[in-house]
Amino acid sequence: MSTRRSPNGIERPASASRCRRSCSTPSRPDSDERLVGCAILTAHFYAAPVGEAEHSPRRKAVILAACCLGVLIAAMDGTIVNVAIPSIRDDLGASAASMQWVVAAYALTMAAVLLLSGAAGDRYGRKRIFLTGLTTFALGSLMCSLAGSVGVLVGSRAIQAVGASMLNTIAMAIVVQVFPGRVERARAIGIWGSVIGLGLALGPVLGGTLTDLVSWRAVFWINIPICLAAIVLTIVFVPESMSRRPTAFDPAGQLLGAATIFGVVFVLIEAPGRGATSGAVVGVATMALGAAIAFLTVEARHRTPFIDLRLFRRPLFCSAIGIAVCSFALYGGFLFVMSHYLQDERGLSAIRAGLCFLPMAAAAALGSPVAGHLIGRWGTRTPLLVSGFAFTGAAASLMLLEPDTPMWSLALSFAVFGIGFGMVNAPVTALAVTALPADRSGTAAALATTSRQVGLAIGVALCGPLAGDALTHTAEFATATHPLWAVFVLLGLTIVVLALLPSRAGLERGGAELPVATTR
């Protein structure tokens, strides 16, 4: 392979130089797929791992399997617990707000430490951090399964999320390192993304089955053998690697960002029960506002910020982040409330409630590859519009929800919702990546993933103020959820509006106007 020598003496692949040039010039209208490929290839050079070597196809397949096992359990545990929530509530005598925390604590913690986990992998070794993540996740799962109180369960879920954050970020870095060819890398990333979608979609189905046939604790037991298998495969087959230029840490920005997100979620979850004027709610809201102001101030002045605020000068990038938050807020709230509706209002068993989510899972599984095809042919706008209209239609249909709504009608609403969810993931990442310079593609993808988790936590938190009477059984369940679905209609329409904002010209310019960050 031909190389070019840079001014600092580092040899770089000629293909990377060609790719950077092609990404900085105007492209054809159907070139989103090429832009994504260029971004991934060039990002690989800028984060070139130490000790990269060619591996046999069989070993690559095993490495990919190890990474996929890690992201499978990380994604699955974001949703598997939803159908088990009524059983956990009855067993532990927990309140509705506590059950919201069981779900939100996982997404909230993951959002807070995702970027930190990626930086740790770059600096200390990706294999080492991936193994740490698997071990931490297994420990958190064991603690969840043994929890005797809701407080211990929420804390254990946070430990799970710390491990999951390492699995999500490091798995992608390992895949990029092990699969250097553009075609094989695209195929591997496609498999990796499909496994994440599979985990998110199958979580409710598997959770209901395990809860009904064994116990709610079994939704956590199942993670342990998967973790052990992934640990063995990682130790034996996954090579160690780290970045030549690791990302610097920004502990102040990390803590302030986490405090801001925590404060918002706390107010949404606790205000309905404690009262909006209670000391705790007012105090945490004030703390969150102060943390947000301090975060913006610190990050604007930091040489190597936790989140580079200059990225948000890009309307395309802001659209991607907004769509990620809205879509996962829809997803998180939908799963949480409908799990309660099916079991508390309709009287279904956990396994039957889980099976009710199959239309959504099937539609999401079918929608993901279709979205990828549409991106390559027409760009990101088409699948995002389909997603936004599907979310809007599903939420609007649920505004007609009644205690005796026919199951075929529910199945149709679930399937339409699944189409929306399946069509949104790939274009959000593609839009975020193509909106920024090629050497920021890793940062763009990481922030898109973080935004998804923030959205998931906010979606669950919204269930309290908008459907609290349904969750506490102080009003007729179906009717009490109508305000939530009305807000979700607005979120779906927001996705439509944000999808219409990006212009083709903006995509063609890529990220030429944004200055490159200080070398770290």
C-alpha positions in Angstrom: 0.0 0.0 0.0 1.4 3.4 -1.0 2.0 5.9 1.8 2.6 9.7 2.1 4.9 11.2 4.8 3.4 14.0 6.8 5.4 17.0 8.1 5.8 15.4 11.5 7.3 12.3 10.0 4.4 9.9 10.4 3.6 7.8 7.4 -0.1 7.9 6.4 -2.0 5.8 3.9 -2.4 7.5 0.5 -6.0 6.4 0.6 -6.5 8.5 3.7 -5.1 11.6 2.0 -7.3 11.0 -1.1 -10.3 10.5 1.2 -9.7 13.7 3.1 -9.5 15.6 -0.2 -12.7 14.0 -1.5 -14.6 14.8 1.7 -13.7 18.4 1.5 -15.0 18.9 -2.0 -18.6 19.2 -3.2 -20.2 15.8 -3.8 -23.0 14.4 -5.9 -26.5 14.5 -4.5 -26.4 10.7 -3.8 -23.1 10.7 -2.1 -24.1 10.4 1.6 -22.8 6.8 1.7 -19.5 7.9 0.2 -19.2 10.7 2.8 -19.8 8.3 5.6 -17.2 5.9 4.2 -14.7 8.7 3.9 -15.4 9.8 7.4 -14.8 6.4 8.9 -11.7 5.7 6.9 -10.1 9.1 7.7 -11.1 8.9 11.3 -9.3 5.5 11.4 -6.0 7.2 10.5 -6.4 10.0 13.0 -7.0 7.5 15.8 -4.6 4.9 14.4 -4.2 2.2 17.0 -0.8 1.1 18.3 0.1 -2.4 17.4 -2.3 -2.9 14.5 -1.8 -6.1 12.6 -3.6 -8.2 10.0 -5.8 -11.1 11.4 -7.2 -14.2 9.7 -10.8 -14.0 8.6 -11.7 -16.6 11.3 -10.1 -14.6 14.1 -11.8 -11.4 12.8 -15.1 -13.2 13.0 -14.5 -14.3 16.6 -13.4 -10.7 17.6 -16.5 -9.3 16.0 -18.6 -11.9 17.9 -17.0 -10.9 21.2 -17.7 -7.2 20.5 -21.3 -8.0 19.5 -21.9 -10.0 22.7 -20.8 -6.9 24.7 -23.0 -4.5 22.8 -25.9 -7.0 22.8 -26.2 -7.1 26.6 -25.6 -3.3 26.9 -28.4 -2.5 24.5 -30.7 -5.2 25.7 -30.6 -4.1 29.4 -31.8 -0.7 28.3 -35.2 -2.2 27.6 -35.3 -5.7 29.1 -36.3 -4.5 32.5 -39.4 -2.6 31.3 -41.8 -5.5 31.1 -40.5 -6.7 34.5 -41.3 -3.4 36.2 -44.7 -4.4 37.6 -43.3 -7.6 39.1 -40.4 -5.7 40.6 -42.8 -3.0 42.0 -45.0 -5.7 43.7 -42.0 -7.7 45.0 -40.1 -4.8 46.5 -43.1 -2.6 47.4 -41.8 0.3 45.3 -43.4 3.5 44.2 -44.0 4.6 40.6 -41.2 7.1 40.9 -38.8 4.5 42.1 -39.7 2.3 39.1 -38.9 5.2 36.8 -35.5 5.4 38.5 -34.8 1.7 37.8 -35.0 2.4 34.1 -33.7 6.0 34.0 -30.6 5.3 36.2 -29.2 3.0 33.5 -29.6 5.5 30.7 -28.6 8.5 32.8 -25.4 6.9 34.0 -24.4 5.6 30.6 -24.9 9.1 29.1 -22.7 10.6 31.8 -19.7 8.3 31.3 -19.8 7.3 27.6 -17.3 9.8 26.4 -15.1 9.2 29.4 -15.0 5.5 28.7 -14.0 6.1 25.1 -11.2 8.4 26.2 -10.0 5.8 28.8 -9.9 3.1 26.0 -7.8 5.4 23.8 -5.3 6.1 26.6 -5.1 2.8 28.6 -5.9 0.2 26.0 -9.1 -0.8 24.4 -8.9 -4.5 25.3 -8.2 -3.7 28.9 -11.2 -1.3 29.2 -13.5 -3.6 27.3 -12.6 -6.4 29.8 -13.2 -4.0 32.6 -16.6 -3.1 31.2 -17.6 -6.8 30.9 -16.5 -7.5 34.4 -18.3 -4.4 35.8 -21.5 -5.2 33.9 -21.5 -8.8 35.2 -21.0 -7.5 38.7 -23.8 -5.0 38.4 -26.1 -7.7 36.9 -25.4 -10.0 39.9 -26.1 -7.2 42.3 -29.3 -6.4 40.5 -30.5 -10.0 40.8 -29.8 -10.1 44.5 -31.3 -6.6 45.3 -33.6 -6.7 48.3 -34.7 -3.0 48.1 -35.3 -0.6 45.3 -32.5 1.6 46.4 -30.0 -1.2 46.0 -31.5 -2.1 42.6 -31.2 1.5 41.3 -27.6 1.7 42.5 -26.8 -1.7 40.9 -28.3 -0.5 37.6 -26.0 2.5 37.7 -23.0 0.1 38.1 -24.4 -1.9 35.1 -24.5 1.3 33.1 -20.8 2.1 33.9 -19.8 -1.2 32.4 -22.2 -0.8 29.5 -20.7 2.5 28.6 -17.3 0.8 28.2 -18.8 -1.9 26.0 -20.6 0.5 23.7 -17.7 2.8 23.0 -14.8 0.4 23.0 -16.5 -2.3 20.8 -16.7 0.2 17.9 -13.1 1.2 18.3 -12.0 -2.5 18.3 -14.1 -3.2 15.2 -12.5 -0.2 13.4 -9.1 -1.4 14.3 -9.5 -5.1 13.4 -11.3 -4.4 10.1 -9.0 -2.0 8.1 -10.5 -2.5 4.7 -13.4 -0.2 3.8 -15.7 -2.9 2.5 -15.1 -5.4 5.4 -15.3 -2.6 7.9 -18.6 -1.3 6.6 -20.0 -4.9 6.7 -18.7 -5.4 10.3 -20.2 -2.0 11.4 -23.4 -3.0 9.8 -23.5 -6.2 11.8 -22.5 -4.3 15.0 -25.4 -1.8 14.5 -27.9 -4.6 13.7 -27.0 -6.3 17.0 -27.6 -3.1 18.9 -31.0 -2.8 17.2 -31.8 -6.4 17.9 -30.9 -6.0 21.6 -33.1 -2.9 22.0 -36.1 -4.5 20.2 -35.9 -8.0 21.8 -35.4 -6.7 25.3 -39.1 -6.4 26.2 -39.9 -9.8 24.6 -37.2 -11.6 26.5 -37.8 -9.7 29.7 -41.5 -10.7 29.7 -40.6 -14.4 29.0 -38.0 -14.6 31.8 -40.2 -12.7 34.3 -43.1 -15.0 33.7 -41.3 -18.4 33.5 -38.6 -17.8 36.1 -38.5 -14.4 38.0 -37.8 -10.8 37.4 -34.4 -11.5 38.8 -33.7 -13.7 35.8 -33.6 -10.7 33.4 -30.3 -9.9 35.2 -29.1 -13.5 35.6 -29.0 -14.0 31.8 -26.3 -11.4 31.4 -23.7 -13.3 33.5 -23.1 -16.3 31.2 -23.0 -13.9 28.2 -20.4 -11.7 30.0 -18.3 -14.8 30.8 -18.3 -16.0 27.2 -17.4 -12.5 26.0 -14.6 -12.3 28.6 -13.1 -15.6 27.4 -13.3 -14.6 23.7 -11.8 -11.2 24.4 -8.8 -12.5 26.5 -8.0 -15.2 23.8 -8.6 -13.4 20.6 -9.0 -9.6 20.9 -5.7 -7.7 20.4 -4.7 -4.8 22.6 -4.6 -1.3 21.0 -4.6 2.3 22.0 -4.7 5.7 20.2 -1.5 7.4 19.3 -3.1 10.7 20.3 -5.4 9.8 23.2 -8.2 12.3 24.2 -7.4 14.3 27.3 -9.7 14.1 30.3 -11.9 17.0 31.4 -13.2 16.0 34.9 -14.9 19.4 35.6 -16.9 19.3 32.3 -17.7 15.6 32.9 -19.1 16.3 36.4 -21.0 19.4 35.5 -22.6 17.8 32.4 -23.7 14.8 34.5 -25.1 17.1 37.2 -27.1 19.0 34.7 -28.7 15.9 33.1 -29.3 14.4 36.6 -31.0 17.5 37.8 -33.4 17.6 34.8 -34.4 14.0 35.2 -34.8 14.3 39.0 -37.2 17.2 38.7 -39.3 15.4 36.0 -39.5 12.2 38.1 -39.8 13.5 41.6 -41.9 16.7 41.1 -45.3 14.8 40.6 -44.9 13.0 44.0 -43.0 15.5 46.1 -44.6 18.6 44.6 -43.1 21.1 42.3 -42.4 23.6 45.2 -40.9 21.1 47.6 -37.4 21.9 48.9 -35.7 18.9 47.3 -37.2 19.6 43.8 -36.5 23.4 44.0 -33.0 22.7 45.3 -32.1 20.2 42.6 -33.6 22.4 39.9 -31.4 25.3 41.1 -28.4 23.1 41.2 -29.0 21.9 37.7 -29.4 25.4 36.4 -26.1 26.4 38.1 -24.4 23.3 36.7 -25.6 24.1 33.2 -24.3 27.6 33.3 -20.9 26.5 34.8 -20.7 23.7 32.2 -21.1 26.2 29.3 -18.5 28.5 30.9 -15.9 25.8 31.6 -16.3 24.1 28.2 -16.0 27.3 26.3 -12.6 28.0 28.0 -11.1 24.5 28.2 -8.4 23.6 25.7 -9.6 20.0 25.5 -13.3 20.2 26.5 -15.5 17.2 27.4 -17.8 18.4 24.7 -16.5 20.9 22.2 -19.3 23.5 22.0 -18.1 24.7 18.6 -19.6 21.5 17.2 -23.0 22.9 17.8 -22.4 25.8 15.4 -23.4 23.3 12.7 -27.2 23.2 12.1 -26.9 19.7 10.6 -25.2 18.4 13.7 -27.7 20.1 16.0 -30.5 18.4 14.0 -28.9 15.0 14.4 -28.6 15.5 18.2 -32.1 16.8 18.5 -33.6 13.9 16.5 -31.6 11.4 18.6 -33.0 12.9 21.9 -36.6 13.1 20.6 -36.7 9.5 19.1 -35.3 7.8 22.2 -37.5 9.9 24.5 -40.4 8.5 22.5 -39.0 5.0 22.7 -38.3 5.1 26.5 -41.6 6.5 27.4 -43.6 4.2 25.1 -42.0 1.1 26.5 -42.4 2.2 30.1 -46.1 3.2 29.9 -47.3 0.4 27.6 -45.6 -2.2 29.8 -47.8 -0.9 32.7 -50.9 -0.7 30.5 -50.7 -4.3 29.2 -50.2 -5.8 32.7 -52.0 -3.4 35.1 -54.9 -2.3 32.9 -55.3 -5.3 30.6 -54.3 -7.9 33.1 -51.9 -9.7 30.8 -49.1 -11.9 32.1 -45.5 -10.7 31.7 -44.8 -13.2 28.9 -48.0 -12.1 27.0 -47.1 -8.5 27.5 -43.7 -9.1 26.2 -45.1 -10.9 23.1 -47.3 -7.8 22.4 -44.0 -6.0 21.6 -43.1 -8.5 18.8 -44.8 -6.4 16.1 -42.6 -3.4 17.2 -39.5 -5.6 17.3 -40.2 -7.1 13.8 -40.9 -3.7 12.3 -37.7 -2.2 13.8 -35.7 -5.1 12.5 -37.1 -4.7 9.0 -36.8 -0.9 9.1 -33.1 -0.8 9.9 -31.7 -2.3 6.6 -34.3 -0.3 4.6 -33.0 2.9 6.3 -29.5 2.0 5.3 -30.6 1.5 1.6 -32.4 4.8 1.6 -29.4 6.7 3.0 -27.2 5.4 0.2 -29.8 6.2 -2.5 -31.4 9.5 -1.3 -29.6 10.6 1.8 -30.6 10.9 5.4 -33.7 13.1 5.0 -36.0 10.4 3.5 -35.7 7.8 6.3 -35.8 10.5 9.0 -39.1 11.8 7.5 -40.5 8.3 7.5 -39.4 7.9 11.1 -40.9 11.2 12.2 -44.3 10.5 10.5 -44.4 7.0 11.9 -43.7 8.1 15.4 -46.3 10.8 15.1 -48.9 8.4 13.7 -48.3 5.8 16.4 -48.5 8.4 19.2 -51.7 9.9 17.7 -53.3 6.5 17.5 -52.5 5.9 21.2 -54.4 9.1 22.1 -57.5 7.0 21.4 -56.3 4.3 23.8 -59.1 2.7 25.9 -59.2 -0.1 28.5 -60.6 -2.4 25.9 -58.8 -1.3 22.7 -58.7 -4.3 20.4 -55.4 -6.2 20.3 -55.1 -5.9 16.6 -55.3 -2.1 16.9 -52.5 -2.2 19.5 -50.4 -4.5 17.3 -50.8 -2.0 14.4 -49.8 0.9 16.6 -46.8 -1.0 17.9 -45.7 -2.0 14.4 -45.9 1.7 13.2 -43.9 2.7 16.2 -41.3 0.0 15.4 -41.0 1.4 11.8 -40.2 4.8 13.3 -37.6 3.4 15.6 -36.0 1.2 13.0 -35.7 4.0 10.5 -34.1 6.6 12.8 -30.8 5.0 14.1 -28.7 4.8 11.0 -29.6 8.2 9.6 -29.0 10.0 12.9 -25.4 8.6 13.1 -24.8 9.3 9.4 -26.1 12.8 9.7 -24.0 13.6 12.7 -20.9 12.2 11.1 -21.3 13.9 7.7 -22.1 17.2 9.4 -18.6 17.5 10.9 -15.0 17.3 9.5 -13.8 13.8 8.8 -11.4 13.8 11.7 -14.4 14.5 14.1 -16.4 11.5 13.0 -15.6 9.5 16.1 -16.7 12.4 18.3 -19.9 12.9 16.3 -20.9 9.2 16.6 -20.1 9.3 20.4 -22.2 12.4 21.0 -25.1 10.9 19.0 -24.9 7.8 21.2 -24.8 9.9 24.3 -27.8 11.9 23.1 -29.8 8.7 22.6 -29.3 7.8 26.3 -30.2 11.3 27.4 -33.4 11.0 25.4 -34.2 7.6 26.9 -33.8 8.9 30.4 -35.9 12.0 29.6 -38.6 9.9 28.0 -39.0 7.7 31.1 -38.9 10.8 33.3 -41.7 12.5 31.3 -44.1 9.6 32.2 -44.4 11.0 35.8 -45.7 14.5 35.1 -47.7 13.5 32.0 -49.1 10.1 33.0 -48.5 10.0 36.8 -52.2 9.3 37.6 -52.1 6.2 35.4 -48.9 4.9 37.1 -50.2 5.5 40.6 -53.7 4.1 39.7 -55.4 7.3 40.9 -57.3 7.6 37.6 -58.5 5.4 34.7 -55.2 4.2 33.2 -55.8 4.6 29.4 -57.4 8.1 29.7 -54.7 9.3 32.1 -52.0 8.6 29.5 -53.5 10.8 26.8 -51.5 13.9 27.8 -48.3 11.8 27.3 -49.3 10.7 23.8 -50.2 14.3 22.9 -46.6 15.4 23.9 -45.2 12.5 22.0 -47.1 13.6 18.9 -45.2 16.9 19.2 -41.9 15.1 19.6 -42.7 13.1 16.4 -43.5 16.3 14.5 -40.2 17.8 15.9 -38.3 15.0 14.2 -40.1 15.8 10.9 -39.2 19.5 11.2 -35.5 18.8 12.1 -35.3 16.3 9.2 -36.5 19.1 6.8 -33.9 21.6 8.1 -30.7 20.0 6.7 -30.0 21.1 3.2 -28.2 19.2 0.5 -25.7 22.0 0.2 -24.9 21.6 3.9 -24.2 18.0 3.4 -22.0 18.6 0.4 -19.9 21.1 2.3 -19.2 18.5 5.0 -17.3 20.2 7.8 -14.9 22.5 6.0 -15.8 25.5 8.0 -15.3 24.1 11.5 -11.7 24.6 12.8 -9.9 21.4 13.9 -9.6 21.1 17.7 -6.3 21.4 19.5 -4.3 18.2 19.2 -4.6 16.2 22.4 
